[in-house]
Amino acid sequence: MPSNRGRIEHGRMQKVQQILSEFQLRKEELLEVKRRIQQEMEKGLRLETHETASVKMLPTYVLSTPDGSEVGDFLAVDLGGTNFRVMLVKVGKDEKGSWKISTSNQMYSIPTDVMTGTAEMLFDYVAKCISNFLDQHNMKHKKLSLGFTFSFPVRHERIDKGILLNWTKGFKASGAEGNNVVGLLRDAIQRRGDFEMDVVAMVNDTVATMISCYYEDHSCEVGMIVGTGCNACYMEEMKNVELVEGEEGRMCVNTEWGGFGDTGELEEFRLEYDCIIDETSINPGYQLFEKIVGGKYMGELTRLVLLKLVNQNLLFNGEASEQLKTRGSFETRLLSQIESDTADQKQICNILNTLGVVPSQGDCEIVHLACKSVSTRAAHICAAGLAGVINRMWENKCKETMSITVGIDGSVYKLHPQFKHRFHMMVRELAPDCDITFLQSTEGSSLGAALISAVAGKLGS
Ligand code: GLC
């Protein structure tokens, strides 16, 4: 139990609040972030400015959303977070002719040495997991079409060909950057030689999320992930996608907005903690927006804030435990637990105990406030990003009133008890001219790849 050392005295609380107030972004500041992200999006789309844009706006070659006329079995594989997932998707029609999609799936964790070893090691591991999955489902004899969700920045040449620009989110397998990722997967499958697959499409997780939500709601034209990383895609007019020839119709663009800020656009908003996160990361100078919002970083950001409060003698009697001093010890899921509606002082205290600290009631309250500051800033800055995307779409439509659905997935969005609410409120405030529906996807990032494969398979035949 928290030792009862009474309420926090006024002076101490004031100092804590002053330190935490740096996390609050005023509406004008958020509107400025929205404006700048829109500016970078424009630069990313234009041929002459694309190279220097921090928001890469990568064409995906997903031209239209599937109309649901394809049936069959598809394998979806999903690589992009700490887990690798394989899913069997049966696309078929039910008695009434409406769509029926049944799935079974399996998660495999990716060992750190595989994430940061060689590309060959990583893709051999992927192929091994697929092989294991096929064994379990007695499907090794069948040559299935495979849809690959690969959640990193890829420059596509076609839907089934694209080179990895750079790793993000702690991945670093050597020999993959600059290479065709579908080729790496095909080679690994061939090296094994115990099953065959037809890799028909590779998509980003944002794209897969948009597609899977489109099945439920045909107004879904934006896909977004707030998980380990953070990113969004949306349907753009072809005439604006200068990297691809053709003027007609629309193409889905993977914004890769996680890189926003990499050319200085977030400088005045970044705090000392953000700089430490970046400097100690595997990719310093890159993904600065993502390092504010992504689940990979939010826990660590909070730990750094707590250490600052300890150093100022405002928390834990000025003493941090060894665990708390250890990088990575405060996981992002702890923010969710501490900020959950039902978390009382006892639970917060228990969590802190596991980190080797014996907190007072006041300490628990301050830790709660620190978590709230970090996660609210993330929700708000992420809202500014989405408001930028939606505003661009609204301008494309010549500012008619616009109703739009945003498909969303990701652990932070789904599991944090307050993130959604704060995020939705702020998006609506920053994009007041649009009627926005948020649709949380179930199985989005894998399922979408299978559905895209269904279309790609058909177009290719
Ligand atoms: C990172 C990746 C991006 C992905 C996002 C969410 O930002 O670069 O491709 O969509 O994480 O997983």
Residues whose N, C-alpha, C, O or C-beta is under 5 A from the ligand:
A	BS01	GLC	G80 S151 F152 P153 T168 N204 D205 T206 I225 G229 C230 N231 G258
